[in-house]
Amino acid sequence: MAKRGRRDAPAVGRWVVENGVTPQVMLVSSALRAVETADLITAELEPVPRRVVTDQAYNAPAEGLLELVRGLPAEAETVMLVGHNPGIETLATQLADSDSGLGEFPTSAVCVLEFDAGWDSIEPGTGRLIAFAVPRG
């Protein structure tokens, strides 16, 4: 993991807490840098979300990530994805409604989307952008 990532990942965790986001599940790419990022974020979170590390999220395209999201447990109200661009950025911009103005995702970007449907019914354009930030440590 790069020096900037070691500095910024805890800032992401602090931003999540400060903004009242409480993920019950964290879906994480199996790439070492993603797992390390998740570790640094999780160290800031209470309660600690259940972590699901999967090879399927490793450099996955948006379509593959969407299938993973659709398979999330219904009881998880809030979920955090830790992965890679361009897949994460593309998924977020596809899921956000067209009025969101969501654009580029630099390293450590955080996007909070809200949906009216369950995970298994999420479709492109159905998410409301609640917040977007790029926390820096």
DSSP file (Angstrom, degrees, kcal/mol; ACC not computed):
  #  RESIDUE AA STRUCTURE BP1 BP2  ACC     N-H-->O    O-->H-N    N-H-->O    O-->H-N    TCO  KAPPA ALPHA  PHI   PSI    X-CA   Y-CA   Z-CA
    1    1 A M              0   0    0      0, 0.0    33,-0.0     0, 0.0     5,-0.0   0.000 360.0 360.0 360.0 139.0    0.0    0.0    0.0
    2    2 A A     >  -     0   0    0      1,-0.1     4,-2.0     4,-0.0     5,-0.2  -0.287 360.0-111.4 -71.4 157.6    1.3    3.5   -0.9
    3    3 A K  H  > S+     0   0    0      1,-0.2     4,-1.5     2,-0.2     5,-0.1   0.878 118.5  53.9 -56.1 -41.6    2.2    6.0    1.8
    4    4 A R  H  > S+     0   0    0      1,-0.2     4,-2.9     2,-0.2   133,-0.3   0.892 106.5  52.1 -62.7 -40.1   -0.8    8.2    0.8
    5    5 A G  H  > S+     0   0    0      1,-0.2     4,-2.5     2,-0.2    -1,-0.2   0.893 106.8  52.5 -63.7 -40.0   -3.2    5.2    1.2
    6    6 A R  H  < S+     0   0    0     -4,-2.0    -1,-0.2     1,-0.2    -2,-0.2   0.825 116.1  41.8 -64.1 -30.6   -1.8    4.5    4.7
    7    7 A R  H  X S+     0   0    0     -4,-1.5     4,-0.6    -5,-0.2    -2,-0.2   0.870 119.7  41.2 -81.7 -40.4   -2.5    8.2    5.6
    8    8 A D  H  X S+     0   0    0     -4,-2.9     4,-1.9     1,-0.2    -2,-0.2   0.805  99.1  69.8 -84.8 -30.3   -5.9    8.6    3.9
    9    9 A A  H  X S+     0   0    0     -4,-2.5     4,-2.0     1,-0.2     3,-0.2   0.912 100.1  48.1 -59.3 -45.4   -7.6    5.3    4.8
   10   10 A P  H  > S+     0   0    0      0, 0.0     4,-2.5     0, 0.0    -1,-0.2   0.874 108.5  56.3 -61.7 -33.1   -8.0    6.1    8.5
   11   11 A A  H  X S+     0   0    0     -4,-0.6     4,-2.4     2,-0.2    -2,-0.2   0.866 104.2  53.3 -64.2 -35.4   -9.4    9.5    7.4
   12   12 A V  H  X S+     0   0    0     -4,-1.9     4,-2.6     2,-0.2    -1,-0.2   0.942 108.8  49.1 -62.1 -47.3  -12.0    7.7    5.4
   13   13 A G  H  X S+     0   0    0     -4,-2.0     4,-2.1     1,-0.2    -2,-0.2   0.911 111.7  48.3 -59.0 -43.7  -13.0    5.7    8.5
   14   14 A R  H  X S+     0   0    0     -4,-2.5     4,-3.0     2,-0.2    -1,-0.2   0.897 110.5  51.7 -63.8 -39.9  -13.2    8.9   10.6
   15   15 A W  H  X S+     0   0    0     -4,-2.4     4,-1.7     2,-0.2     6,-0.2   0.921 108.0  52.4 -61.9 -43.6  -15.3   10.6    7.8
   16   16 A V  H  <>S+     0   0    0     -4,-2.6     5,-2.4     1,-0.2    -2,-0.2   0.933 113.6  43.0 -57.8 -47.9  -17.7    7.6    7.9
   17   17 A V  H ><5S+     0   0    0     -4,-2.1     3,-1.9     1,-0.2    -2,-0.2   0.941 112.6  51.9 -64.1 -48.9  -18.1    7.9   11.6
   18   18 A E  H 3<5S+     0   0    0     -4,-3.0    -1,-0.2     1,-0.3    -2,-0.2   0.754 110.6  49.8 -61.5 -24.8  -18.5   11.7   11.7
   19   19 A N  T 3<5S-     0   0    0     -4,-1.7    -1,-0.3    -5,-0.2    -2,-0.2   0.232 115.4-112.6-101.7  13.5  -21.2   11.5    9.0
   20   20 A G  T < 5 +     0   0    0     -3,-1.9     2,-0.6     1,-0.2    -3,-0.2   0.721  63.8 149.0  68.4  23.3  -23.2    8.8   10.8
   21   21 A V      < -     0   0    0     -5,-2.4    -1,-0.2    -6,-0.2    -2,-0.1  -0.808  21.4-177.7 -90.9 124.1  -22.6    6.1    8.3
   22   22 A T        -     0   0    0     -2,-0.6    56,-0.2    -3,-0.1     2,-0.2  -0.765   8.9-161.3-126.1  85.9  -22.7    2.7   10.0
   23   23 A P        -     0   0    0      0, 0.0    56,-0.2     0, 0.0     3,-0.1  -0.443  12.4-169.4 -69.2 135.8  -21.9   -0.2    7.6
   24   24 A Q  S    S+     0   0    0     54,-2.7    26,-2.9     1,-0.2     2,-0.4   0.721  79.0  33.5 -89.3 -26.6  -23.0   -3.6    8.8
   25   25 A V  E     -ab  50  79A   0     53,-1.3    55,-2.3    24,-0.3     2,-0.5  -0.986  64.6-160.4-131.6 140.0  -21.1   -5.3    6.0
   26   26 A M  E     -ab  51  80A   0     24,-2.7    26,-3.0    -2,-0.4     2,-0.6  -0.970   9.9-156.7-120.6 114.0  -17.9   -4.3    4.2
   27   27 A L  E     -ab  52  81A   0     53,-2.8    55,-2.8    -2,-0.5     2,-0.4  -0.822  21.9-174.6 -92.2 118.7  -17.4   -5.9    0.8
   28   28 A V  E     -ab  53  82A   0     24,-3.0    26,-2.7    -2,-0.6    29,-0.2  -0.934  26.9-120.7-126.2 134.8  -13.7   -5.9    0.1
   29   29 A S  E     -a   54   0A   0     53,-2.4    26,-0.2    -2,-0.4    27,-0.0  -0.398  27.5-125.0 -62.7 147.8  -11.6   -6.9   -2.9
   30   30 A S  S    S+     0   0    0     24,-1.4    25,-0.1     4,-0.1    -1,-0.1   0.507  73.4 120.2 -76.5  -3.6   -9.1   -9.7   -2.2
   31   31 A A  S >> S-     0   0    0     23,-0.2     4,-2.4     1,-0.1     3,-0.6  -0.392  73.5-124.0 -61.6 138.3   -6.2   -7.5   -3.4
   32   32 A L  H 3> S+     0   0    0      1,-0.3     4,-2.7     2,-0.2     5,-0.2   0.877 110.5  52.2 -53.3 -43.3   -3.7   -6.9   -0.6
   33   33 A R  H 3> S+     0   0    0      1,-0.2     4,-2.0     2,-0.2    -1,-0.3   0.852 110.4  48.6 -66.3 -32.8   -3.9   -3.1   -0.9
   34   34 A A  H <> S+     0   0    0     -3,-0.6     4,-2.7     2,-0.2    -2,-0.2   0.903 111.9  48.4 -71.7 -41.0   -7.7   -3.3   -0.6
   35   35 A V  H  X S+     0   0    0     -4,-2.4     4,-2.2     2,-0.2    -2,-0.2   0.910 112.6  48.6 -64.5 -42.3   -7.6   -5.5    2.4
   36   36 A E  H  X S+     0   0    0     -4,-2.7     4,-2.1    -5,-0.2    -2,-0.2   0.901 111.3  50.5 -63.6 -40.6   -5.0   -3.2    4.0
   37   37 A T  H  X S+     0   0    0     -4,-2.0     4,-2.3    -5,-0.2    -2,-0.2   0.936 110.0  49.9 -61.1 -46.7   -7.2   -0.2    3.2
   38   38 A A  H  X S+     0   0    0     -4,-2.7     4,-3.0     1,-0.2    -2,-0.2   0.883 108.3  53.9 -59.9 -39.7  -10.2   -2.0    4.8
   39   39 A D  H  X S+     0   0    0     -4,-2.2     4,-1.7     1,-0.2    -1,-0.2   0.926 110.6  45.7 -59.8 -45.4   -8.1   -2.8    7.9
   40   40 A L  H  < S+     0   0    0     -4,-2.1     4,-0.3     2,-0.2    -2,-0.2   0.862 115.6  46.1 -69.2 -36.1   -7.2    0.9    8.3
   41   41 A I  H >< S+     0   0    0     -4,-2.3     3,-1.9     1,-0.2     4,-0.4   0.944 111.2  52.1 -67.6 -48.3  -10.8    2.1    7.8
   42   42 A T  H >< S+     0   0    0     -4,-3.0     3,-1.6     1,-0.3    -2,-0.2   0.814  96.2  68.2 -60.5 -32.9  -12.2   -0.6   10.1
   43   43 A A  T 3< S+     0   0    0     -4,-1.7    -1,-0.3     1,-0.3    -2,-0.2   0.728 103.1  47.1 -59.9 -20.2   -9.8    0.5   12.9
   44   44 A E  T <  S+     0   0    0     -3,-1.9     2,-0.3    -4,-0.3    -1,-0.3   0.539  98.2  91.5 -95.0  -9.6  -11.8    3.7   13.1
   45   45 A L    <   -     0   0    0     -3,-1.6     3,-0.1    -4,-0.4   -31,-0.1  -0.663  60.6-147.3 -99.2 142.4  -15.3    2.1   13.1
   46   46 A E  S    S+     0   0    0      1,-0.3     2,-0.2    -2,-0.3    -3,-0.0  -0.893  89.7  31.8-147.1 117.2  -17.5    1.0   16.0
   47   47 A P  S    S-     0   0    0      0, 0.0    -1,-0.3     0, 0.0     0, 0.0   0.524  99.0-129.4 -75.4 160.2  -19.2   -1.3   15.6
   48   48 A V        -     0   0    0     -2,-0.2    -2,-0.1    -3,-0.1     3,-0.1  -0.643  24.1-125.3 -78.6 127.4  -16.9   -3.1   13.3
   49   49 A P        -     0   0    0      0, 0.0     2,-0.4     0, 0.0   -24,-0.3  -0.333  26.8 -99.0 -71.2 155.3  -18.7   -4.3   10.2
   50   50 A R  E     -a   25   0A   0    -26,-2.9   -24,-2.7     1,-0.0     2,-0.4  -0.607  44.5-137.6 -69.2 129.5  -18.7   -7.9    9.1
   51   51 A R  E     -a   26   0A   0     -2,-0.4     2,-0.5   -26,-0.2   -24,-0.2  -0.782  19.5-169.7 -99.7 134.4  -16.1   -8.2    6.3
   52   52 A V  E     -a   27   0A   0    -26,-3.0   -24,-3.0    -2,-0.4     2,-0.5  -0.945   8.3-168.6-120.8 106.1  -16.6  -10.1    3.1
   53   53 A V  E     +a   28   0A   0     -2,-0.5     2,-0.4   -26,-0.2   -24,-0.2  -0.837  14.9 175.9 -97.0 127.9  -13.3  -10.4    1.2
   54   54 A T  E >   -a   29   0A   0    -26,-2.7   -24,-1.4    -2,-0.5     3,-1.0  -0.992  42.0-146.0-141.0 139.4  -13.8  -11.8   -2.3
   55   55 A D  G >  S+     0   0    0     -2,-0.4     3,-1.3     1,-0.2    -1,-0.1   0.762  99.3  72.5 -65.4 -25.9  -11.7  -12.4   -5.4
   56   56 A Q  G 3  S+     0   0    0      1,-0.3    -1,-0.2    -3,-0.1    12,-0.1   0.720  95.1  51.2 -65.7 -20.1  -14.8  -11.5   -7.4
   57   57 A A  G X  S+     0   0    0     -3,-1.0     3,-1.3   -29,-0.2     2,-0.6   0.562  79.7 115.4 -91.1  -9.2  -14.3   -7.8   -6.5
   58   58 A Y  T <  S-     0   0    0     -3,-1.3    25,-0.1    -4,-0.3    -3,-0.0  -0.487 106.0 -27.9 -68.2 112.3  -10.7   -7.8   -7.6
   59   59 A N  T 3  S+     0   0    0     -2,-0.6    -1,-0.3     1,-0.2    -2,-0.1   0.779  97.3 170.6  50.6  31.4  -10.5   -5.3  -10.5
   60   60 A A    <   -     0   0    0     -3,-1.3    -1,-0.2     1,-0.1    24,-0.2  -0.419  33.2-119.7 -71.6 143.6  -14.1   -6.2  -11.2
   61   61 A P     >  -     0   0    0      0, 0.0     4,-2.2     0, 0.0     3,-0.4  -0.311  36.5 -96.1 -71.8 167.9  -16.0   -4.2  -13.8
   62   62 A A  H  > S+     0   0    0      1,-0.2     4,-2.7     2,-0.2     5,-0.2   0.865 124.7  56.0 -54.7 -39.9  -19.2   -2.3  -12.7
   63   63 A E  H  > S+     0   0    0      1,-0.2     4,-1.7     2,-0.2    -1,-0.2   0.897 108.2  47.4 -62.8 -40.6  -21.4   -5.2  -13.9
   64   64 A G  H  > S+     0   0    0     -3,-0.4     4,-1.7     2,-0.2    -1,-0.2   0.891 112.5  49.1 -67.1 -40.1  -19.5   -7.7  -11.7
   65   65 A L  H  X S+     0   0    0     -4,-2.2     4,-2.5     1,-0.2    -2,-0.2   0.888 107.5  55.3 -65.7 -38.6  -19.7   -5.4   -8.7
   66   66 A L  H  X S+     0   0    0     -4,-2.7     4,-2.6     1,-0.2    -1,-0.2   0.899 105.9  51.5 -61.7 -39.8  -23.4   -4.8   -9.2
   67   67 A E  H  X S+     0   0    0     -4,-1.7     4,-0.9     2,-0.2    -1,-0.2   0.888 109.6  50.1 -63.8 -38.4  -23.9   -8.6   -9.1
   68   68 A L  H >< S+     0   0    0     -4,-1.7     3,-0.6     2,-0.2    -2,-0.2   0.920 110.9  49.3 -64.2 -42.8  -22.0   -8.8   -5.8
   69   69 A V  H >< S+     0   0    0     -4,-2.5     3,-1.9     1,-0.2    -2,-0.2   0.914 106.7  55.3 -61.6 -43.6  -24.2   -5.9   -4.4
   70   70 A R  H 3< S+     0   0    0     -4,-2.6    -1,-0.2     1,-0.3    -2,-0.2   0.731 105.4  54.7 -63.5 -20.7  -27.3   -7.7   -5.5
   71   71 A G  T << S+     0   0    0     -4,-0.9    -1,-0.3    -3,-0.6    -2,-0.2   0.361  81.5 120.1 -93.6   5.1  -26.2  -10.7   -3.5
   72   72 A L  S <  S-     0   0    0     -3,-1.9    48,-0.2    -4,-0.1     2,-0.1  -0.333  77.8 -90.1 -68.8 152.4  -25.7   -8.8   -0.2
   73   73 A P    >   -     0   0    0      0, 0.0     3,-1.7     0, 0.0    -1,-0.1  -0.409  28.8-133.6 -66.0 135.8  -27.8  -10.0    2.8
   74   74 A A  T 3  S+     0   0    0      1,-0.3    45,-0.1    -2,-0.1    -2,-0.1   0.800 102.6  63.6 -59.4 -31.3  -31.1   -8.2    3.0
   75   75 A E  T 3  S+     0   0    0      1,-0.0     2,-1.0     2,-0.0    -1,-0.3   0.654  79.9  93.4 -72.5 -13.5  -30.6   -7.5    6.7
   76   76 A A    <   -     0   0    0     -3,-1.7    43,-0.1     1,-0.2     3,-0.1  -0.704  51.8-180.0 -80.9 106.5  -27.6   -5.3    6.0
   77   77 A E  S    S+     0   0    0     -2,-1.0     2,-0.4     1,-0.2    -1,-0.2   0.861  70.4  33.2 -74.8 -35.6  -29.0   -1.8    5.8
   78   78 A T        -     0   0    0    -56,-0.2   -54,-2.7    36,-0.0   -53,-1.3  -0.984  69.4-178.0-128.3 131.3  -25.7   -0.1    5.1
   79   79 A V  E     -b   25   0A   0     -2,-0.4     2,-0.4   -56,-0.2   -53,-0.2  -0.970  12.8-152.7-130.5 141.9  -22.8   -1.6    3.1
   80   80 A M  E     -b   26   0A   0    -55,-2.3   -53,-2.8    -2,-0.4     2,-0.5  -0.958   8.3-154.4-114.8 132.8  -19.3   -0.3    2.3
   81   81 A L  E     -b   27   0A   0     -2,-0.4     2,-0.5   -55,-0.2   -53,-0.2  -0.907   7.2-171.3-104.8 132.9  -17.4   -1.4   -0.8
   82   82 A V  E     +b   28   0A   0    -55,-2.8   -53,-2.4    -2,-0.5     2,-0.2  -0.965  39.4 104.5-122.7 112.0  -13.6   -1.3   -0.8
   83   83 A G        -     0   0    0     -2,-0.5     2,-0.3   -55,-0.2   -25,-0.1  -0.535  58.1 -58.1-156.0-140.7  -12.2   -1.9   -4.3
   84   84 A H     >  -     0   0    0    -27,-0.4     4,-2.5    -2,-0.2     5,-0.1  -0.882  45.9 -85.0-131.6 151.2  -10.7   -0.5   -7.4
   85   85 A N  T  4 S+     0   0    0     -2,-0.3   -26,-0.0     1,-0.3    22,-0.0  -0.716  99.4  30.5 -88.1 150.0  -11.2    1.9  -10.1
   86   86 A P  T  > S+     0   0    0      0, 0.0     4,-2.7     0, 0.0    -1,-0.3  -0.996 121.8  52.8 -87.8  -4.0  -12.5    2.1  -12.7
   87   87 A G  H  > S+     0   0    0      1,-0.2     4,-2.7     2,-0.2    -2,-0.2   0.904 110.9  44.8 -59.6 -47.0  -15.1   -0.4  -11.5
   88   88 A I  H  X S+     0   0    0     -4,-2.5     4,-2.6     2,-0.2     5,-0.2   0.941 116.1  46.7 -64.2 -47.5  -16.1    1.4   -8.3
   89   89 A E  H  > S+     0   0    0      1,-0.2     4,-2.4     2,-0.2     5,-0.2   0.925 114.4  47.4 -60.4 -45.5  -16.4    4.8  -10.0
   90   90 A T  H  X S+     0   0    0     -4,-2.7     4,-2.2     2,-0.2    -1,-0.2   0.919 112.1  49.8 -64.3 -43.7  -18.3    3.3  -12.9
   91   91 A L  H  X S+     0   0    0     -4,-2.7     4,-2.6    -5,-0.2     5,-0.2   0.945 112.0  47.9 -60.4 -48.0  -20.7    1.5  -10.6
   92   92 A A  H  X S+     0   0    0     -4,-2.6     4,-2.3     1,-0.2    -2,-0.2   0.917 113.1  46.9 -61.0 -44.5  -21.4    4.5   -8.4
   93   93 A T  H  < S+     0   0    0     -4,-2.4    -1,-0.2    -5,-0.2    -2,-0.2   0.847 114.1  48.6 -69.4 -31.2  -22.0    6.8  -11.4
   94   94 A Q  H  < S+     0   0    0     -4,-2.2    31,-2.0    -5,-0.2    -2,-0.2   0.886 114.6  44.9 -72.0 -38.4  -24.3    4.2  -13.0
   95   95 A L  H  < S+     0   0    0     -4,-2.6    32,-3.3    29,-0.3    -2,-0.2   0.838  96.5  87.6 -75.3 -32.8  -26.3    3.6   -9.8
   96   96 A A  B  < S-c  127   0B   0     -4,-2.3    32,-0.2    -5,-0.2    29,-0.2  -0.358  91.1-101.8 -68.0 144.9  -26.7    7.3   -8.9
   97   97 A D    >   -     0   0    0     30,-2.7     3,-2.1     1,-0.1     4,-0.3  -0.258  36.5-105.2 -63.3 158.8  -29.6    9.1  -10.4
   98   98 A S  T 3  S+     0   0    0      1,-0.3     3,-0.4    27,-0.2    -1,-0.1   0.663 117.6  58.9 -64.8 -17.6  -28.9   11.3  -13.4
   99   99 A D  T 3  S+     0   0    0      1,-0.2    -1,-0.3     2,-0.1    -2,-0.1   0.461  79.8  90.9 -88.2  -1.0  -29.2   14.5  -11.4
  100  100 A S  S <  S-     0   0    0     -3,-2.1    -1,-0.2    -7,-0.1    -2,-0.1   0.819  76.6-146.8 -68.4 -31.5  -26.4   13.6   -8.9
  101  101 A G        +     0   0    0     -3,-0.4     2,-0.1    -4,-0.3    -1,-0.1   0.669  33.6 169.7  71.8  15.6  -23.6   15.1  -10.9
  102  102 A L        +     0   0    0     -9,-0.1    -1,-0.2     1,-0.1     3,-0.1  -0.400   5.0 159.3 -64.0 132.5  -21.3   12.4   -9.6
  103  103 A G        +     0   0    0      1,-0.4    -1,-0.1    -3,-0.1   -10,-0.1  -0.038  37.6   4.2-126.4-133.2  -17.9   12.5  -11.4
  104  104 A E        -     0   0    0      1,-0.1    -1,-0.4    -2,-0.1     0, 0.0  -0.192  51.3-146.7 -64.2 148.9  -14.4   11.3  -10.9
  105  105 A F        -     0   0    0     -3,-0.1   -16,-0.1     4,-0.1     3,-0.1  -0.883  16.6-167.3-115.7  95.4  -13.4    9.1   -7.9
  106  106 A P    >   -     0   0    0      0, 0.0     3,-1.8     0, 0.0     0, 0.0  -0.266  47.9 -61.2 -70.9 171.2   -9.8    9.9   -6.8
  107  107 A T  T 3  S+     0   0    0      1,-0.3   -23,-0.0    27,-0.1     0, 0.0  -0.278 126.7  16.6 -53.5 135.7   -8.1    7.5   -4.4
  108  108 A S  T 3  S+     0   0    0      1,-0.2    -1,-0.3    -3,-0.1     2,-0.1   0.568  86.9 157.8  73.1  16.0   -9.9    7.3   -1.0
  109  109 A A    <   -     0   0    0     -3,-1.8     2,-0.4    25,-0.2    -1,-0.2  -0.408  27.0-154.4 -67.0 145.5  -13.1    8.8   -2.4
  110  110 A V  E     -D  133   0C   0     23,-3.3    23,-2.4    -2,-0.1     2,-0.4  -0.989  11.7-176.8-124.3 131.0  -16.3    8.1   -0.5
  111  111 A C  E     -D  132   0C   0     -2,-0.4     2,-0.6    21,-0.2    21,-0.2  -0.996   9.3-159.7-128.4 129.6  -19.7    8.0   -2.0
  112  112 A V  E     +D  131   0C   0     19,-2.9    18,-3.2    -2,-0.4    19,-1.3  -0.950  14.3 179.9-113.0 118.8  -22.9    7.4    0.0
  113  113 A L  E     -D  129   0C   0     -2,-0.6     2,-0.4    16,-0.2    16,-0.2  -0.902  13.0-152.4-115.7 145.7  -25.9    6.3   -2.1
  114  114 A E  E     -D  128   0C   0     14,-2.1    14,-2.7    -2,-0.4     2,-0.3  -0.945  11.0-167.3-119.0 140.9  -29.4    5.6   -0.7
  115  115 A F        -     0   0    0     -2,-0.4    12,-0.1    12,-0.2     4,-0.1  -0.934  24.1-152.8-127.5 148.6  -31.9    3.2   -2.4
  116  116 A D  S    S+     0   0    0     10,-0.4     2,-0.2    -2,-0.3    -1,-0.1   0.676  81.4  68.8 -87.4 -21.1  -35.6    2.5   -1.8
  117  117 A A  S    S-     0   0    0      9,-0.2    -2,-0.1     1,-0.1     5,-0.1  -0.500  91.6 -98.2 -95.8 164.4  -35.2   -1.1   -3.0
  118  118 A G    >   -     0   0    0     -2,-0.2     3,-2.0     1,-0.1     4,-0.4  -0.314  44.0 -98.4 -71.9 164.6  -33.5   -4.1   -1.4
  119  119 A W  G >  S+     0   0    0      1,-0.3     3,-1.3     2,-0.2   -48,-0.1   0.868 123.0  58.1 -53.9 -39.7  -30.0   -5.1   -2.6
  120  120 A D  G 3  S+     0   0    0      1,-0.3    -1,-0.3   -48,-0.2   -50,-0.1   0.620 109.2  45.5 -70.0 -10.9  -31.4   -7.8   -4.9
  121  121 A S  G <  S+     0   0    0     -3,-2.0    -1,-0.3     2,-0.1    -2,-0.2   0.293  77.7 133.3-114.0   8.0  -33.5   -5.2   -6.8
  122  122 A I    <   -     0   0    0     -3,-1.3   -52,-0.1    -4,-0.4    -3,-0.0  -0.389  30.5-179.3 -66.8 134.3  -31.0   -2.4   -7.3
  123  123 A E    >   -     0   0    0    -28,-0.1     3,-1.6    -2,-0.1     4,-0.2  -0.911  37.1 -81.7-128.8 156.0  -30.9   -1.0  -10.8
  124  124 A P  T 3  S+     0   0    0      0, 0.0   -29,-0.3     0, 0.0   -28,-0.1  -0.276 114.2  22.4 -55.0 141.5  -28.8    1.7  -12.5
  125  125 A G  T 3  S+     0   0    0    -31,-2.0   -27,-0.2   -29,-0.2   -30,-0.2   0.483  94.8 101.4  82.0   3.9  -30.2    5.2  -11.9
  126  126 A T    <   +     0   0    0     -3,-1.6   -10,-0.4   -31,-0.1     2,-0.3   0.466  55.9  95.7-100.9  -1.0  -32.1    4.3   -8.7
  127  127 A G  B     -c   96   0B   0    -32,-3.3   -30,-2.7    -4,-0.2     2,-0.5  -0.705  62.6-143.4 -94.5 141.2  -29.6    5.6   -6.1
  128  128 A R  E     -D  114   0C   0    -14,-2.7   -14,-2.1    -2,-0.3     2,-0.6  -0.889  22.6-125.1 -98.7 127.0  -29.9    9.0   -4.4
  129  129 A L  E     +D  113   0C   0     -2,-0.5   -16,-0.2   -16,-0.2     3,-0.1  -0.609  35.1 170.1 -73.0 118.3  -26.5   10.7   -3.8
  130  130 A I  E     -     0   0C   0    -18,-3.2     2,-0.3    -2,-0.6    -1,-0.2   0.800  63.5  -8.4 -95.9 -39.9  -26.4   11.5   -0.1
  131  131 A A  E     -D  112   0C   0    -19,-1.3   -19,-2.9     2,-0.0    -1,-0.4  -0.993  49.4-169.9-158.5 152.2  -22.7   12.5    0.2
  132  132 A F  E     +D  111   0C   0     -2,-0.3     2,-0.3   -21,-0.2   -21,-0.2  -0.968  22.7 155.1-144.6 131.6  -19.4   12.5   -1.7
  133  133 A A  E     -D  110   0C   0    -23,-2.4   -23,-3.3    -2,-0.3    -2,-0.0  -0.979  37.7-145.8-151.5 161.1  -16.1   13.3   -0.1
  134  134 A V        -     0   0    0     -2,-0.3   -25,-0.2   -25,-0.2     2,-0.1  -0.730  29.2-159.0-128.1  81.0  -12.4   12.7   -0.6
  135  135 A P        -     0   0    0      0, 0.0     2,-0.4     0, 0.0  -123,-0.2  -0.352   6.2-163.4 -64.7 137.3  -11.0   12.5    3.0
  136  136 A R              0   0    0   -125,-0.2  -128,-0.1     1,-0.1    -2,-0.0  -0.967 360.0 360.0-123.9 140.6   -7.3   13.1    3.4
  137  137 A G              0   0    0     -2,-0.4  -129,-0.1  -133,-0.3    -1,-0.1   0.427 360.0 360.0 -97.4 360.0   -5.2   12.3    6.4
